[in-house]
Amino acid sequence: MNLPSSDIQCPYCGEQIEVMVDCSVPRQQYIEDCSVCCRPIVITVVASVDGVESIEARTEDE
């Protein structure tokens, strides 16, 4: 399966990072560590068959 990618900004260190998104799941929330600072980012994605509609990155404390 070829997953599309999206760029997000780490809410901790501010760096742009790339995350892969599974668009077969309409709404999903998961935790992925920042590839720069290694802190856990809560990622919320809304997707459709056409691709990513919205993506939000936040800290675990928000």
Biopython code that builds the backbone (N, CA, C, O; Angstrom):
import numpy as np
from Bio.PDB.StructureBuilder import StructureBuilder

atoms = [
    (1, "MET", "N", (0.851, -1.171, 0.000)),
    (1, "MET", "CA", (0.000, 0.000, 0.000)),
    (1, "MET", "C", (0.900, 1.240, 0.000)),
    (1, "MET", "O", (1.822, 1.343, 0.809)),
    (2, "ASN", "N", (0.634, 2.151, -0.886)),
    (2, "ASN", "CA", (1.396, 3.387, -0.983)),
    (2, "ASN", "C", (0.662, 4.478, -0.205)),
    (2, "ASN", "O", (-0.350, 5.002, -0.670)),
    (3, "LEU", "N", (1.169, 4.815, 0.969)),
    (3, "LEU", "CA", (0.509, 5.798, 1.826)),
    (3, "LEU", "C", (0.962, 7.209, 1.479)),
    (3, "LEU", "O", (2.151, 7.447, 1.263)),
    (4, "PRO", "N", (0.006, 8.158, 1.424)),
    (4, "PRO", "CA", (0.397, 9.555, 1.186)),
    (4, "PRO", "C", (1.066, 10.135, 2.435)),
    (4, "PRO", "O", (0.857, 9.652, 3.548)),
    (5, "SER", "N", (1.853, 11.152, 2.233)),
    (5, "SER", "CA", (2.507, 11.805, 3.366)),
    (5, "SER", "C", (1.979, 13.227, 3.521)),
    (5, "SER", "O", (1.481, 13.833, 2.572)),
    (6, "SER", "N", (2.101, 13.735, 4.729)),
    (6, "SER", "CA", (1.740, 15.120, 5.040)),
    (6, "SER", "C", (2.833, 15.705, 5.909)),
    (6, "SER", "O", (3.450, 14.999, 6.707)),
    (7, "ASP", "N", (3.069, 16.987, 5.754)),
    (7, "ASP", "CA", (4.025, 17.686, 6.605)),
    (7, "ASP", "C", (3.280, 18.341, 7.755)),
    (7, "ASP", "O", (2.254, 18.991, 7.559)),
    (8, "ILE", "N", (3.815, 18.158, 8.963)),
    (8, "ILE", "CA", (3.258, 18.802, 10.146)),
    (8, "ILE", "C", (4.386, 19.511, 10.881)),
    (8, "ILE", "O", (5.562, 19.249, 10.631)),
    (9, "GLN", "N", (4.023, 20.399, 11.778)),
    (9, "GLN", "CA", (5.018, 21.078, 12.606)),
    (9, "GLN", "C", (4.954, 20.485, 13.999)),
    (9, "GLN", "O", (3.880, 20.401, 14.595)),
    (10, "CYS", "N", (6.102, 20.075, 14.519)),
    (10, "CYS", "CA", (6.158, 19.521, 15.866)),
    (10, "CYS", "C", (5.743, 20.600, 16.862)),
    (10, "CYS", "O", (6.295, 21.700, 16.840)),
    (11, "PRO", "N", (4.775, 20.303, 17.738)),
    (11, "PRO", "CA", (4.328, 21.302, 18.710)),
    (11, "PRO", "C", (5.345, 21.550, 19.828)),
    (11, "PRO", "O", (5.186, 22.488, 20.608)),
    (12, "TYR", "N", (6.380, 20.725, 19.910)),
    (12, "TYR", "CA", (7.415, 20.895, 20.931)),
    (12, "TYR", "C", (8.610, 21.699, 20.410)),
    (12, "TYR", "O", (8.969, 22.726, 20.985)),
    (13, "CYS", "N", (9.225, 21.224, 19.315)),
    (13, "CYS", "CA", (10.463, 21.858, 18.837)),
    (13, "CYS", "C", (10.251, 22.764, 17.630)),
    (13, "CYS", "O", (11.153, 23.517, 17.263)),
    (14, "GLY", "N", (9.067, 22.706, 17.003)),
    (14, "GLY", "CA", (8.755, 23.586, 15.888)),
    (14, "GLY", "C", (9.263, 23.131, 14.530)),
    (14, "GLY", "O", (9.025, 23.806, 13.529)),
    (15, "GLU", "N", (9.960, 21.999, 14.474)),
    (15, "GLU", "CA", (10.491, 21.504, 13.200)),
    (15, "GLU", "C", (9.382, 20.907, 12.334)),
    (15, "GLU", "O", (8.426, 20.327, 12.849)),
    (16, "GLN", "N", (9.518, 21.053, 11.028)),
    (16, "GLN", "CA", (8.610, 20.411, 10.073)),
    (16, "GLN", "C", (9.015, 18.950, 9.953)),
    (16, "GLN", "O", (10.187, 18.646, 9.731)),
    (17, "ILE", "N", (8.057, 18.047, 10.096)),
    (17, "ILE", "CA", (8.329, 16.624, 9.923)),
    (17, "ILE", "C", (7.276, 16.031, 8.998)),
    (17, "ILE", "O", (6.181, 16.572, 8.851)),
    (18, "GLU", "N", (7.623, 14.923, 8.385)),
    (18, "GLU", "CA", (6.729, 14.250, 7.455)),
    (18, "GLU", "C", (6.124, 13.030, 8.137)),
    (18, "GLU", "O", (6.841, 12.243, 8.755)),
    (19, "VAL", "N", (4.810, 12.870, 8.028)),
    (19, "VAL", "CA", (4.125, 11.700, 8.576)),
    (19, "VAL", "C", (3.346, 11.018, 7.454)),
    (19, "VAL", "O", (2.866, 11.677, 6.532)),
    (20, "MET", "N", (3.228, 9.716, 7.539)),
    (20, "MET", "CA", (2.458, 8.943, 6.570)),
    (20, "MET", "C", (1.021, 8.836, 7.080)),
    (20, "MET", "O", (0.788, 8.681, 8.279)),
    (21, "VAL", "N", (0.061, 8.919, 6.157)),
    (21, "VAL", "CA", (-1.355, 8.920, 6.528)),
    (21, "VAL", "C", (-2.086, 7.820, 5.772)),
    (21, "VAL", "O", (-1.991, 7.726, 4.548)),
    (22, "ASP", "N", (-2.818, 6.987, 6.513)),
    (22, "ASP", "CA", (-3.639, 5.935, 5.916)),
    (22, "ASP", "C", (-5.026, 6.517, 5.635)),
    (22, "ASP", "O", (-5.834, 6.662, 6.552)),
    (23, "CYS", "N", (-5.302, 6.848, 4.381)),
    (23, "CYS", "CA", (-6.574, 7.486, 4.013)),
    (23, "CYS", "C", (-7.745, 6.503, 3.944)),
    (23, "CYS", "O", (-8.870, 6.914, 3.659)),
    (24, "SER", "N", (-7.502, 5.213, 4.197)),
    (24, "SER", "CA", (-8.600, 4.247, 4.200)),
    (24, "SER", "C", (-9.403, 4.324, 5.498)),
    (24, "SER", "O", (-10.486, 3.747, 5.589)),
    (25, "VAL", "N", (-8.884, 5.028, 6.497)),
    (25, "VAL", "CA", (-9.575, 5.233, 7.770)),
    (25, "VAL", "C", (-10.024, 6.694, 7.803)),
    (25, "VAL", "O", (-9.179, 7.589, 7.799)),
    (26, "PRO", "N", (-11.349, 6.961, 7.835)),
    (26, "PRO", "CA", (-11.857, 8.332, 7.717)),
    (26, "PRO", "C", (-11.402, 9.277, 8.829)),
    (26, "PRO", "O", (-11.063, 10.429, 8.557)),
    (27, "ARG", "N", (-11.392, 8.812, 10.063)),
    (27, "ARG", "CA", (-10.965, 9.664, 11.189)),
    (27, "ARG", "C", (-10.088, 8.810, 12.086)),
    (27, "ARG", "O", (-10.459, 7.700, 12.467)),
    (28, "GLN", "N", (-8.931, 9.337, 12.415)),
    (28, "GLN", "CA", (-8.005, 8.570, 13.237)),
    (28, "GLN", "C", (-7.193, 9.492, 14.137)),
    (28, "GLN", "O", (-6.960, 10.658, 13.818)),
    (29, "GLN", "N", (-6.775, 8.946, 15.255)),
    (29, "GLN", "CA", (-5.908, 9.669, 16.171)),
    (29, "GLN", "C", (-4.845, 8.687, 16.642)),
    (29, "GLN", "O", (-5.155, 7.564, 17.039)),
    (30, "TYR", "N", (-3.598, 9.117, 16.593)),
    (30, "TYR", "CA", (-2.509, 8.253, 17.021)),
    (30, "TYR", "C", (-1.359, 9.108, 17.536)),
    (30, "TYR", "O", (-1.342, 10.326, 17.353)),
    (31, "ILE", "N", (-0.403, 8.455, 18.179)),
    (31, "ILE", "CA", (0.768, 9.147, 18.711)),
    (31, "ILE", "C", (1.984, 8.708, 17.913)),
    (31, "ILE", "O", (2.215, 7.518, 17.701)),
    (32, "GLU", "N", (2.757, 9.696, 17.474)),
    (32, "GLU", "CA", (3.995, 9.431, 16.741)),
    (32, "GLU", "C", (5.080, 10.326, 17.329)),
    (32, "GLU", "O", (4.857, 11.512, 17.571)),
    (33, "ASP", "N", (6.250, 9.750, 17.553)),
    (33, "ASP", "CA", (7.356, 10.532, 18.096)),
    (33, "ASP", "C", (7.952, 11.431, 17.024)),
    (33, "ASP", "O", (8.086, 11.027, 15.869)),
    (34, "CYS", "N", (8.306, 12.647, 17.409)),
    (34, "CYS", "CA", (8.974, 13.587, 16.510)),
    (34, "CYS", "C", (10.328, 12.997, 16.118)),
    (34, "CYS", "O", (11.069, 12.515, 16.974)),
    (35, "SER", "N", (10.645, 13.035, 14.836)),
    (35, "SER", "CA", (11.919, 12.492, 14.365)),
    (35, "SER", "C", (13.098, 13.393, 14.725)),
    (35, "SER", "O", (14.250, 12.993, 14.561)),
    (36, "VAL", "N", (12.823, 14.607, 15.213)),
    (36, "VAL", "CA", (13.889, 15.538, 15.591)),
    (36, "VAL", "C", (14.120, 15.516, 17.103)),
    (36, "VAL", "O", (15.237, 15.268, 17.556)),
    (37, "CYS", "N", (13.059, 15.776, 17.890)),
    (37, "CYS", "CA", (13.229, 15.880, 19.344)),
    (37, "CYS", "C", (12.753, 14.639, 20.103)),
    (37, "CYS", "O", (12.940, 14.552, 21.316)),
    (38, "CYS", "N", (12.145, 13.687, 19.409)),
    (38, "CYS", "CA", (11.701, 12.399, 19.974)),
    (38, "CYS", "C", (10.566, 12.506, 20.987)),
    (38, "CYS", "O", (10.307, 11.547, 21.715)),
    (39, "ARG", "N", (9.885, 13.642, 21.050)),
    (39, "ARG", "CA", (8.755, 13.777, 21.974)),
    (39, "ARG", "C", (7.485, 13.288, 21.294)),
    (39, "ARG", "O", (7.375, 13.357, 20.070)),
    (40, "PRO", "N", (6.511, 12.788, 22.078)),
    (40, "PRO", "CA", (5.292, 12.216, 21.505)),
    (40, "PRO", "C", (4.303, 13.280, 21.020)),
    (40, "PRO", "O", (3.913, 14.170, 21.776)),
    (41, "ILE", "N", (3.909, 13.175, 19.762)),
    (41, "ILE", "CA", (2.956, 14.103, 19.151)),
    (41, "ILE", "C", (1.635, 13.368, 18.964)),
    (41, "ILE", "O", (1.608, 12.270, 18.408)),
    (42, "VAL", "N", (0.538, 13.967, 19.426)),
    (42, "VAL", "CA", (-0.795, 13.420, 19.184)),
    (42, "VAL", "C", (-1.245, 13.960, 17.831)),
    (42, "VAL", "O", (-1.373, 15.170, 17.643)),
    (43, "ILE", "N", (-1.481, 13.052, 16.897)),
    (43, "ILE", "CA", (-1.859, 13.433, 15.540)),
    (43, "ILE", "C", (-3.303, 13.009, 15.297)),
    (43, "ILE", "O", (-3.655, 11.845, 15.492)),
    (44, "THR", "N", (-4.140, 13.957, 14.868)),
    (44, "THR", "CA", (-5.531, 13.689, 14.519)),
    (44, "THR", "C", (-5.691, 13.956, 13.032)),
    (44, "THR", "O", (-5.339, 15.028, 12.539)),
    (45, "VAL", "N", (-6.231, 12.964, 12.320)),
    (45, "VAL", "CA", (-6.364, 13.052, 10.866)),
    (45, "VAL", "C", (-7.813, 12.812, 10.469)),
    (45, "VAL", "O", (-8.462, 11.901, 10.982)),
    (46, "VAL", "N", (-8.316, 13.633, 9.555)),
    (46, "VAL", "CA", (-9.589, 13.389, 8.887)),
    (46, "VAL", "C", (-9.237, 13.182, 7.423)),
    (46, "VAL", "O", (-8.627, 14.045, 6.792)),
    (47, "ALA", "N", (-9.627, 12.025, 6.887)),
    (47, "ALA", "CA", (-9.253, 11.676, 5.517)),
    (47, "ALA", "C", (-10.469, 11.202, 4.736)),
    (47, "ALA", "O", (-11.497, 10.839, 5.308)),
    (48, "SER", "N", (-10.325, 11.213, 3.417)),
    (48, "SER", "CA", (-11.348, 10.685, 2.517)),
    (48, "SER", "C", (-10.629, 9.937, 1.405)),
    (48, "SER", "O", (-9.400, 9.882, 1.382)),
    (49, "VAL", "N", (-11.387, 9.368, 0.494)),
    (49, "VAL", "CA", (-10.768, 8.650, -0.625)),
    (49, "VAL", "C", (-9.942, 9.590, -1.492)),
    (49, "VAL", "O", (-9.059, 9.144, -2.224)),
    (50, "ASP", "N", (-10.223, 10.892, -1.416)),
    (50, "ASP", "CA", (-9.474, 11.884, -2.191)),
    (50, "ASP", "C", (-8.178, 12.304, -1.507)),
    (50, "ASP", "O", (-7.353, 12.978, -2.124)),
    (51, "GLY", "N", (-7.981, 11.924, -0.254)),
    (51, "GLY", "CA", (-6.759, 12.278, 0.465)),
    (51, "GLY", "C", (-7.046, 12.872, 1.824)),
    (51, "GLY", "O", (-8.152, 12.749, 2.351)),
    (52, "VAL", "N", (-6.048, 13.513, 2.383)),
    (52, "VAL", "CA", (-6.145, 14.106, 3.719)),
    (52, "VAL", "C", (-6.957, 15.393, 3.657)),
    (52, "VAL", "O", (-6.638, 16.301, 2.889)),
    (53, "GLU", "N", (-8.015, 15.467, 4.473)),
    (53, "GLU", "CA", (-8.825, 16.686, 4.550)),
    (53, "GLU", "C", (-8.278, 17.633, 5.605)),
    (53, "GLU", "O", (-8.225, 18.844, 5.391)),
    (54, "SER", "N", (-7.867, 17.082, 6.752)),
    (54, "SER", "CA", (-7.256, 17.910, 7.791)),
    (54, "SER", "C", (-6.334, 17.044, 8.637)),
    (54, "SER", "O", (-6.543, 15.842, 8.800)),
    (55, "ILE", "N", (-5.316, 17.694, 9.164)),
    (55, "ILE", "CA", (-4.382, 17.016, 10.064)),
    (55, "ILE", "C", (-3.982, 18.009, 11.146)),
    (55, "ILE", "O", (-3.675, 19.166, 10.861)),
    (56, "GLU", "N", (-3.991, 17.543, 12.390)),
    (56, "GLU", "CA", (-3.671, 18.398, 13.535)),
    (56, "GLU", "C", (-2.608, 17.705, 14.371)),
    (56, "GLU", "O", (-2.685, 16.499, 14.609)),
    (57, "ALA", "N", (-1.625, 18.460, 14.813)),
    (57, "ALA", "CA", (-0.571, 17.936, 15.677)),
    (57, "ALA", "C", (-0.579, 18.729, 16.974)),
    (57, "ALA", "O", (-0.579, 19.960, 16.958)),
    (58, "ARG", "N", (-0.586, 18.016, 18.106)),
    (58, "ARG", "CA", (-0.596, 18.706, 19.398)),
    (58, "ARG", "C", (0.186, 17.900, 20.427)),
    (58, "ARG", "O", (0.535, 16.742, 20.197)),
    (59, "THR", "N", (0.452, 18.530, 21.558)),
    (59, "THR", "CA", (1.158, 17.847, 22.638)),
    (59, "THR", "C", (0.188, 16.930, 23.372)),
    (59, "THR", "O", (-1.026, 17.040, 23.204)),
    (60, "GLU", "N", (0.720, 16.038, 24.177)),
    (60, "GLU", "CA", (-0.140, 15.152, 24.966)),
    (60, "GLU", "C", (-0.905, 15.916, 26.042)),
    (60, "GLU", "O", (-1.946, 15.453, 26.507)),
    (61, "ASP", "N", (-0.404, 17.074, 26.437)),
    (61, "ASP", "CA", (-1.026, 17.861, 27.505)),
    (61, "ASP", "C", (-2.175, 18.732, 27.037)),
    (61, "ASP", "O", (-2.932, 19.241, 27.864)),
    (62, "GLU", "N", (-2.327, 18.919, 25.736)),
    (62, "GLU", "CA", (-3.385, 19.803, 25.213)),
    (62, "GLU", "C", (-4.722, 19.115, 25.231)),
    (62, "GLU", "O", (-5.724, 19.705, 24.828)),
]
sb = StructureBuilder()
sb.init_structure("model")
sb.init_model(0)
sb.init_chain("A")
sb.init_seg("    ")
for serial, (resi, resn, name, xyz) in enumerate(atoms, 1):
    if name == "N":
        sb.init_residue(resn, " ", resi, " ")
    sb.init_atom(name, np.array(xyz, "f"), 0.0, 1.0, " ", f" {name:<3s}", serial, name[0])
structure = sb.get_structure()
